[in-house]
Amino acid sequence: MAWRDAKASKVRLLLFMASIILGIAAVVSIQLFSTNLKDNIQSQSKTLMGADFIIDSKQIPTERAQGIIDSLQPAAYEVNFVSMVAFPKNGGTKLVKVRGLEGDFPFYGSIETQPAAVATTYQKAGGALVDATLMLQFDVTPGDSIKIGELTIPIAGALQSIPGSSAISTSVAPPVIIPYRFIAATDLLQFGSRKEYQYFYKVQDTVNLKQLQDQLEPKLDLENADLDTHTSTTERLGRRYDNVGKFLNLAAFIALLLGCIGIASSVHIYIKEKLKAIAILKCMGASRRQSFLIFLIQIAGIGIAGGLVGSLIGIGIQELFPYLLKEFLPFTLEITITAQPLIIGVLLGLFMSVLFALLPLLRTWYVSPLDVLRVDENSSQEPRKIRLMVFGAILVFLFLFSFWLIKDALFALAFVGGTVLTFAVLAAVALFFIRTVKRFFPKQWSFTARQSLLNLFRPNNQTVVLVVAIGLGTFLISTLYFTKDILLAKTEIENATENANIIILDIQPKQRDSVTESITAKGLPVLSRTPLVTMRMHSINGMPVNELRQDTTRQIRGWILNHEFRTTYRDTLMPSEKLLEGNWTPKIKEGDPVIISISDNLAEDANLGVGDPVVFNVQGVLMETIVGSIRQVDWAQMQLNFSVVFPEGVLEQAPQFNVFTTYVPNEESSASLQRDLVAQFPNVTIIDLQQVYTLVEDILDQVSWVINFMAFFSILTGIIVLIGSVRTSKYQRIKESVLLRTLGAQNKQILRIAALEYVFLGLLGSLVGIVLALVSSLCLALFVFKEPFVPSLIPFIVFLLGITLLVVAIGLSNIQSVLRSSPLEVLRREG
């Protein structure tokens, strides 16, 4: 009986299955990719770092730090810094990351070079390993020379990969590896140079790295050094994809929820149409159990089939993610296919279909044989206790599923609570609309308009079901769209032509005039000359920093106590800054208190307010200051921003270096300027923001593609659900349309009645859904993604009109059979 009835209702049941397939496909693809990513990071954790743990310092290690480093006996060490290099063969220049290495690093994984042998011989032979892409770009080959500062060294081979490097970092500053003993000859490590000393260790498997880190990190912290283990590094790597992962999980949750709505709404209307047939079966002797099992087997079978097909599609989709995110990953992601996603997909399909169809299915149990003669649809309602139990089971399922996705009970509870609240609001709005139309019925309207409004509240109406289905679908689709905008807003890069696109760093005071002349001689402007003075905090609010480090109850973030601040002095605010508290002090006279301005994030992390005293250590000289103002700084802008800004008249005589910015109109001007500056001033570092813009935009385009793809996938699921819900509702109106035709109604009148009814339902459901999505997206932006939220108008224009038109189009297609055939033929066919 289940098979026979399914064949007779295959169109409705195929749409029902489509809801399951798309929901399961999204869940399986996202979960399989997340699992593979996590497993790859875990299995390659040592290879990613190349060592068991690293001790690093942003300056030459102090005597105590060096003692700890030596006592652990490093197996390899390096100093690295960013610098400009030149190729004497063709005069080309490029910003690179110079790594001076000593020892057999890496201990895990390998340095891949061409030719392969130079990976182990370059240190002894005294050659450089240069990034392979960089060599192609400047048409240099092994045997040619590279000039690093004052050092000219032969190129031993092309560097293809080294543990710890990602496509992003190597594209911005490609690596150049030289033997450590040649670093002094470059003459690049001058005052103000940004450098990092790293010491690499390999230990026995029996060593407890967590215990070692807990024991040594506080001691190294006091000496401005840090200890990183391979496990902590991979944890940070996993967090790098956190927001994208959250969005993908949200997309999976929404896709599955849309599938559940599709199941619930389509089965609700489907079973209502079957109640009279079930009553007839019971008149002929069928038991409650038999009538219930007929439809339970139908739904369960469709759920299993849909889960299996959805899982197979999901497995295919997840193969795209490694390709799309390869620029993000510092390793090649290996995809493994297991039986688990298939099992999960099939079980999810079964549970989804049965659980969300259970409420309408239970009505088959309570159908009375007398219902053959009854007209009242409420005559076979299931007991309230049973209904509440089913609702409870659905809520538990949604909570467990969302908890499995996001691993946070509070957020899972909030998601489920928000969904229930949305469902309740939509149902309440639908009921309120029915009562309002009933109470203020426009009796003067035309026959077709009155008939369409009557359909909204007369017996056997579909208002509540369709408003909830349309509204909830629109709510989820709009929420996904708004959330996509939140993430993609971060990928917008301002690159106006009037802004600086060349930054020149590490200019020493004696070089300022010469660098200015070199820039202006080429007809280029010097847009800004920013002095930089490095310093550390000595005391905060009267408490010495050394004491604060030992205080476990402090309310000051640890980075403040160890950070080397790069500060500046000027008399005006920048366009990226906004004064929040206090007064801006542009200049002070000798002997006056030193009034500084700090950024809002520094004020929060250091627990500082206007009027609080801070003592800085400026290269050995203590300077007392007072916080005079707090600024909001837009760190997302690609320009020089500072946590601490001094007024003019204080730091002019302090040891400092400078940063210049200029604007070049094209790549030729940029290459010429860089070539001349590097030849005259080997110590300066030049950042070409045009290259950075291009690189970042390319990477973010790929991330945007993934986000847009998953958003589109879930939106497609929502549209399928809407089609299924509205399409299945055709059986509610066919007999009435046939009766109207029998009484003499014209086709255009029947079309107008149906069109107006679906316009009311589409507009009401989609409008309420979009408004609710606006509220939910604001909560997601503030509490989950922690990003600002600027709502788009597209859902209000495109989704509102689009979904309404879609609902009307499907609704009108429902009655085409009535319009094309005679009333008797329609009744026979539908029967």
N, C-alpha and C positions, 0 to 999 in steps of 0.2 A: 504493500500500500504506500509506503514511504517513497519507493522508487517510482511508482506510477504517478503519484501526485507531483513529485519533483519534475518529472518529464513534462507534465502538463503546465507547470509554472516555471519553466526554465529561464524565461527572460527576467522575471523578478528575482529569482535565486542567483542568477549570474551577476547581477548588480550587487546583490548582497555579498557574494563571494569576492567581488572586486574590492570592496571595502576592507575585507580581511587581508587580501593579497598585498595591497599597497601598505597597509599598516605594518604587517609582519616584515615586508621587504625593508622598510626603513629601519625598524628595530634591529633586525639581523645584520644588515650592512654596517650600521654604526657600531653595534656592540662587537662585531667580529673585528672591525678595524681597531677599535680601542683596545681590545684584548691583545691583538697582534703588536700594537705599538708598545703597550706595557711590557709584554713578554720580551720584545726586542731590546728595549731599554734595560731591562733587568739582566738579560743574558749577556749583553754587550757592555755592561757597566764598566768593567775594567778596561776594555778596549777603547771605550769612549774617552777615558782619561789617559790611558797609557801607563798608569801606575796604580799602586794601591792607595797612596795618599800623597798630597803635595803640601809643602809649607811655602807660602808666598808672602812677599813684603813689597810695598810700593816705594821703598827706599832701601838704602844699604842697611842690612840688619844691624840692630844694636848689638852691643857686646853680649848681653844676656840672651838675646834671641839667637845669635850666632852659636852660643854655647849649646843651646837646646838643639839647634839644627845639626851641629857637628856630633853631638852625643848619639843621635839617631843614625848617623853615618849614611848620608844621601848617596844613592847609586848614580845620580846624574843631577845636573843643575843647569840653569840658563838665566840670562837676562834678556828681556824683550822690550821693545819700544817701537813706536810708530815714527817713520822718517821718510823723507823723499830719497829716491835713488835715481841714478842716471845711467844710461847705457852709452858708453863712448862710441860704439859702432855707428849709431844713428842719431845721437843726441836726445833720445827720448827720455822722459822723466815720469815717475809714478810714485804715488804714496803707497808704502808697503809696511808690513810688520816685520821688523828685523828680530830674529831669534838667535842669540849667541848660545850654542849648546855645547855641553861637555858631558861625556859619559854615554852609556848605551841606551839612552831613551829612544823609543818606548820599550817598556818591559812586556807589554801586552799589545797585540796588533803589530803593525809594522809601518815603516816609512816606505811608501811606494814611489819609485823614481824611474826615470828613463835616461840612461841605461840603469838597469836594476842594481848593478854592483856598487854604484856610487853611494847608495844609502848607507853603506857600512864603511866606505873608504874616504868620504869627503873630509872628515875631521883630520885624519892623518895627512891627506894630500894637500889640505889647505885650500879647498875650493868652496864655492857657494852652491846651495840648492835653491833654485828659483822656481816660483810657481809656474806650472806648465802653461796655463792660459796666458800669463803675463809674457812668457817667452814667445808665444805665437803672436801676441798682440804687437810686440816690438821687433819681431823677426830676428830674434837672437837664438843662437844654438850653443851647445856645450863647447867650451873653448873660448867663446867670446868673454868680454869683461863686464863687470858691473861695478859702479862707483857708489860706495856708501859713505857719505861724509868725506873724510880725507883718505879713505881706504879704497884702493882699486884692487879687485880680486877676481880671479878667473871663475867662470861658471862651470861647475863640475857636472851638473845634470839638471833635468826638469823634475820638479817636485809635483807629484800627482795627488798624494794625500798623506796626512799625518794625523794620528789620534788627537782628538780635542778640537779639530777645526770643522766649521760648518760652511756651507755654501755662502751664507750671508756674510760671515766675517771675512772669508777669503776673497769675496768679490769687492768689498769695501777697501780692505787693505790686504792684498795678497801676501803670503808669507815668503820670506827669504831667510834661509838658515845658513849661518856661518859658524865656524869653530869659535868657541868662547874666547880663545886667546887673542883674537883679532879685534875684539870690541873696543879696547883702549885706542887702537890705531884709527878708528873712525872719528874720534874726537867729537862725538855727538852727545855724550852724557854730560851736559852742562847744567848750570843752575836753571831750575824750573822745568827741566825735561821730564816728561811722563814716562816712567820706566817701571818694570816689575821684575823682581828677583824670585825665581821659583826653584825649589829643591824637590826632586822626585825620589820616592822610596818604593822599594819592593820588599814585602814582608812574608813570613810564613803564614799559611792558612790558619794556624792556631792562634795568631795574634788577634785580640779583640779590638777592632778598629774603633768601635763606638766608645769603649772604655778609654782607649788611648786619646781620642778626641776630647772626651770629657775632662781628662786629666791635664792635657797640655794646652787646650784652647784658652782657658783663663790666663795662663802665664804668657802665652804668645800675644794675647789681646793687649796686655799691658805694654808690650813692646811694639805695638802697631804692626803685628804680623798675624797671619791667619793659617789655619790648618783645614784642608778639604780632603775628605775621603771619597773614594769612587762611588760609595752608596749615596752620600749627601749630594754629590754633583748630579747623579742621575735623578734624584728626587727633584732638584731644581729644574732639570731638563723636562721632567714630566709636567711641572707646573707652568712651563713656558706655553704649553698648548691648552692651558686651563680654560680660558674664555671660549675658544673654539670648541673644546670638548663639551663645555656646558651648553653651548648653542646646539651642538649635534644631539646631545641627550634630550634637550628641550624639543627639538624637531622629531626625535623618535617618540617621545611621550605624546606629542600632539598628533602625530600620524596614527599612533595606536588608538588614541582617544577618539579621533575622527572615525576610525574603523569601528570602534565600539558604538558610537552614535549611529553610524550607518546601519549596524546590526539591529540595534534597539528599535530605531524608527521604522525600518523596513519590515522587520518581523512583527512589530506591533500592528501595522496596517494589514500585513499578509494574513496573520492569524484571525484578525477581525473578520476578514472576508471568508474564512474557513469555518467560522463558528456554526453557521447553519448546516454545512455539510457534516460537521462533527455531530450535531444534534440528530441528523438523519441516521448516521452510523449507529448512534446509541439507541435510536428507535428500532434498529434492525438487530440489536443484541450486542453491539460492541461494548466492551467494558471501559471504565475510566482509564485503566492502565494501558489498554490497547490504543485508544485514541490519543493518549499523551505520547506514547512511544513512537507512533507513526511520525509525528512532527519532531520529536526529540532526535530520532535517528537521522531525519532529514538535515536538521540544523547541525548536528554533530559531524555528520559526514562532510557537509560543506565546509565546516570549520577546519577539519583535518586536511581536506584537499586544498583549501585556501592557504593554510599554514605551510604546507609542503611547497606549493608553487611560490608563495611569498619568500620562503627561505632560500629557494634556488635563485630567485631574482636578486635577493639581498646579497648572496655570495658573489654574484656577478658584479653588482654595483660596487662592493667594497674593494674590488681590484683596482678601481679608479683612484682611490684615495692616496696610495703611496706615490703614484705618478704626479698627482696634483700638489702634494705636500712635500715633494722631494727637496725643495729648496730650504724647507724648515728643518729637515732632519740631518744631523751630522753623521748618519750611517745609512746604509741601504736597508730599507725595510723589507724583511722577508715575510711573505704571507703564507700562513699554513691553514689549511682547511681541515676541520675536524667534524666529527658527527654531532658535536654539541649544538652548533647553531641550528642544524636541521631538527634536532630533538626539541630545542627551545621553541623554534618556529611552529612546529606541529602542535606542541602542547599549548602554546599561547593561542594559536588559532582555535583549538578545541575549547579552552577555557573562556576565551573572549566570546565565541559564538554562543556557547551554552549559557554562560552566566548572564550576558546582556539580552539573550532571547528568553531567559527563564520566566520573567514576569508575564509576557504575553503567552508563553507556552503553558503556564499554569492555568490559564483561563480554559484551555481544552479539558482540564481535569474536572472543572466545575460546571461545564456546559450540561444543561438539563435537556432531555428529549423534548420537553415542552417548548424549548427555545425555537423549534421549527415554526411555531405559531406566533411567538412573541416578536414584537418589534423593538422593545426596549433593549438597548445594547448593554445596559448595566445589570441585566438579569443574571448574568453568569460571572459576576465579579468574584475574585478570590478573596478570602478573609484578610482583614487588615494586618493581622499578625504575620501571615505568610508573606505579605507584601513587604513589610518592614524587615523581615529576615533576609529577603532577596536584596533589598537595598543595602543592608548591612554587609552582605557578602560582596556586593559590587564595590563598596567603599574600601573594604579590606583588600580586595584584589588591586584596586587602583593605588592604594597606599604602598602595598608590598612591591608593586611594579615600579613606581616612581622612586621608592627607596633603593631598589636594586639598581636603578639607573644612576641616581645622583649621590648615593651613599651618605645622605644627610637626612635624618628623621624629621628635623624641623622644617626643612625646605620641602620634603615629601608631603608632610602634613599640610603645609601652606598651599602646595599645588592642588592637592585633593580638595582642601577647603575652598580654594578659589573656584575650582570647577563646580563643586556643589552649589556654592553661592551664585555662580553664573546661571546654572541650571534653574535654581529657585527664582532668581530675578526674571529670567526669560519666561518661565511658567506663570509667574505673578503678572508680568506685563501682558501676556496673552490672555489670561483670565480677565484682567482689568479692561483690556480692549474689547473682549466679548461683551462684558457687562455694559461698557460705555456705549457701544454700538446698539445694544438691545434697548438701553434706556433712552438714548437720544436718536432713535431711528428716523432718518430723513424720509418721511412719507411722501414728500412732494417730488422726490427724485424720479427719474425714468424707471420703467419696468426692469430693464437689464441691470441698472445700477442697484435697485432695491433687491433684486434677486441675488446678485453677487454678495451683498452685505448679509442677506438672510443666510446664505451658505456658511457664514462665519460663526453663527451661533445656533443654528437649528440642529436637531438630533443627527448623529452620525457625522458631525463636522470634524474637520482635520486641523483646526486652528492651533490648538495647544501643541499637538505633535509636530506640525510643520514649523511653527514659530520657534519652538525649542530646537529642532533639528537645524533649521536655517540659521538661527541666532547663534547656536553653539558652534556650528561649523564656521560661520563668519568670524566669531570671536576668536577661535583658535587660529584661523588663517591670518587675521589682522594682527593678532599678538605675535605670530611668527614674523610677519612683515615688519612690524615696529621694532622687534628685537633684532632682526637682520640690519635695520638702519642704525641701531645703537652700535653694533659691532663695526659696520662698514664706515660709520662716521670717523672712526679712528684711522681709516686708510686714506682719508683725503689729505693731500699734501699741498700746502700753499707754495706756489712757485711763480710768483709774480715777477715780471721782468724788471721792475724797479728795485727789487730786493737784491741784496748781495748774493752772489753765487760762488764766490771764491773766498775762503778763509785762510789766512796765513798766520800760523802759530809759532811760538817760541822765538819771537824776535827780541834780541837783546837790546838794552837801552842804547848802546853805541851804534847799533845797526838801523835805528829808526829812520834817520834822515836818508840814508842810502837806499833803504827799501822803498821809501816814499818816492824818491827820484826815479827808481827803476820802474815803478808802477805808472807814474805820471808821464814818463818819457814815452810810453806806448799809447798815450792818449786815453788812459783808463783812470777813473776816479778812485780816490781813497775814501770810501764811504764812512769808515769808522776806524779810530785808533784807540783800542781798549787796553789800559794797563792791567796786569794781573799780579797780585801779591799773595803768596802762599802763607798760611798761618794755621795754628791749631788753637782750640779753646783751652785756656789754663784753669779758669774757674767760672762757674755759673751760679749766679745769685749767692756769691760768697763761699760756695762749696768748691774746693779744689777738685779738678777732674780725676786725679789719682785716687781720691777718697770716694768719689762717686762710682768709680769702677768696682770698688769692693762692696758697695752698698747694694744688697740684693732687693731692698725695698724702694729703690729710686724710681721716680716717675719719668725718667729721661731715657730715650732710646739709646742703645749701645753704640750705634754708628756715629752719633754725635761726639762721643768721647774719644774716638780714634781717628776721626776724619781730618784730612788735610784740606782745609777750605781754600779755594781759589777765589779771592775777593777782588773787587775793583773800587774805584772812587770816581764819582761824577756828580754833576749838579742838577740833573734832570731825570725824570722817570722815563722808561722805555715804553714803546707802544704795547709790548707784551705784559706790562705791569699795571696794576691797579691798586691804589692806596686803600687799605681796609681800616686801619686804626692808626691813631697818632698823627704827627705832622712831619712832612718831608723837610729835612735839613739839607740845603744845597751846598753850603760852605760854612766853615768855622774859622775863627781867628786863633792864633797861637795862644795857648793857655786856657782856652775854653774847654768845657767837657766835650768828649768825643761822642757825638750822637750818631748812631748807625741805624740802618733800615734792614730788616730781615724778612725772609719769605714766610708765608703762612704755614707751609709744611715744616719749616725749621722751628717756628714758634711753637707748633703743636708737639713736635718730637722732643724739643728741648725744654718744654713746659715754661716758655718765656712769654712775658707780656710787656706792654709799653711801660718804660720806667725801670725795668729790671737791669741790674749790672752784669756785664760779661767781661772777663779779662782774657785777651788773646795773647798768645806767644807768637810774635812776628820774628821768626828766625833768631830766637834767643832774647829778644827784647819784649818785656811785658807791657801791654797797652790796655789801660782801663777804658771801657766804653759803656754807654747806656743805650738801651733799645729805645729809639725815638719813634719808629713807625713799623708797621707790619704790612707787607705787600702781597697781593695775590699775583702769582707768576704763572703765565701760560707756558709750561715747559714743553708743550707739543710743538711750539713754533721752532723752526730750524734757524735759531740765532743764538747769540751768546746771552744766557740768562744766569743770574747769580743769586745764591742764597743770602749772602751778606754784601751790602753796599755801603761804603764809607762816603762821607762828604768830602769835597775838595778841601785842601789845606791840612791833611793829616799824613797821607802815605806817600807823598811825592818823592821823599828821600829814601823810602824803604827799598830793599832789594826787590827787583821786579823784572818781568818780561812783558812783551806786548803781543796783542793780536790785532791784525789789520783785516779789513774786509774790502772787497772791491767787486765790481760787476763786469763780466766779460760777455760780449755779444754772441760769440760762437766758439766752437771747439778749437779752431785755428788760433784764435787770440789766447785761449786758455793754455794751449800747449806751448805757445811762444813765451808767455809770461812765466809759466812753471819752469821751462828749460833755462831761462835767463836767471831766475831767482835761485834755483838750485845750484847753478854754476857759481854764482857770486856768494851765496850764503848757504853752505851745505847743512847747517844746523836747523834751518827753518823747516816747518811741516806745512804742506799746502793741501787743503781739502777742497776738491772740486765738487760742489753740491749738485751740479748737473748730473754727474755720474751717480751720486747717491740717490737723487730723485728717481732716475731711471731704474736703478736696481730695486729700490724699495717699492716703486709702483709695480714693477714686474712681479715681485713676490706677493704683494698685497692683491694684485689682480687674480693670482691663483687661489689665494685664501678666499677672496670674494666669490670666485667661481664655485668653490665648495659650498660656501654659505648659501649662495643663490640657488645652487642645484638642490640642496636639501630643503630650502624654503619652497622652491617650485614643486619638489616631489610631494611635500606635505600639502601644499595648496591643491595639487592635482588630486590627492586623496580626498580633500575636502569637497572638491567639485564632484567627484564620483559619488561621495556620500549624499550630496544634495540631489544629484540626478536620481540616485536610488530611492531617496525618501520621497521626492515629488513624483517620480515615475510610478512608484508602487501605489501612490494615492489615487491613481487614475481609476481604480476599481470602486472608489467611493462615489465617483460622480457619473459613471457611465449610465447607470439605470435612470438617474434623474435627467440626464441629457436626452436619453431615449424617450422618456416620458414627455419632456418638453417638445421634442420633435413630433411625437404622436399627437400632441395637442395643437400642433400647427406652428410651433416656433421655427423661425428661419435660422439657417446656419450662422449668419452673421450675428444674430442675437445670442445664440449659444456660445459663440466665440467670445463675444463681448462680456458675457456673464463670467465665463471662465477666466478671461484675461484680467478683469477687474479684481476678481477674488485673489488671483495669484500676485497681482501688483500689491494689494494690501498686505498679503502674507510676506512677500519678499521684502518690501520696504520696511515693515515693522521688525521682522527678524534680523535683517542685516544692519539696520540702524542701531538697534539696541546692542547687537553683537559688537559693532565697531566701538561704540562708547565704552562698553565694558572692557574691550581690548586696550583702549587708551589707558584706563586705570591700572590694569594688570601689567602693562608694559612699563608704566612709570615705576611700579613696585619692583619689577625685575631689574630695571636700570639702577635703582637706588640700592637694593639689597643684595642682588646676585652678581650683576656685572660691574657695579660700582662705577658707572659711567653716566655722563649727562644725557638727558633725553629731550630731543626736539622732535615732536611728532610730525610725520609726513601727512600731506593732504591726500595722497594717492588712495588710501583705503576709503576715505570719505567720498571721493569722486569715482574712482574705478570700481572698487569693491561694492559700494552701495548700488550704483547703477548696474554694474556687471552681474552681480548675484541676483538682483531683482529681475533683470532681463532674462537671465538663465532660468530662473524659477518660472517666469511667464512662458518662455519658449517650451520648456518641458511640460508645463501644465497644458498648454494648447496642443502639444503633440499627443497628449493623453486622449483627447477626444476626437482625433482625426478619424478613427474607425467609425465613430458615431455619425460623422458628417458625410463619409463616403458611402455608407451602406444603409439599407432599410432598417428600421427599428427592430423588426422581428429577426432579421439576420444577425444583428449585433447581439441580441439577447441570447440567441442559440449559440453563437460562437463563444461568448464570454462564459455562458453556463457550462 
